C-alpha cells in the first residue's frame, strides 16, 4: 500500500499538445479566412471602379455611325 500509482507525465503532455494543436489550427484557419476575405473585397472594388462610367465600345460606335 505504500506504493501509489503516479500519473504518467508523458500522457498528460501529449493531451496538452493535442489541445494546443487544435487551438493553433483554429486560429490559423480564422486568420487565413479573413485574409482571403480582404483580398476578395479589394478585387471587387477594383472591378467596380473599372466598370463605372461611359465606355465607348465597337457596338456603340456602330450605332453612332447608323444615325
Number of C-alpha atoms within 10 A of each C-alpha: 3 4 5 6 6 6 8 8 8 9 10 11 11 11 11 11 12 12 12 12 12 11 12 12 12 11 12 11 12 11 12 11 11 11 12 11 12 12 10 12 12 11 11 12 10 11 11 9 9 10 9 8 7 6 9 8 8 9 8 11 10 10 9 9 7 7 5
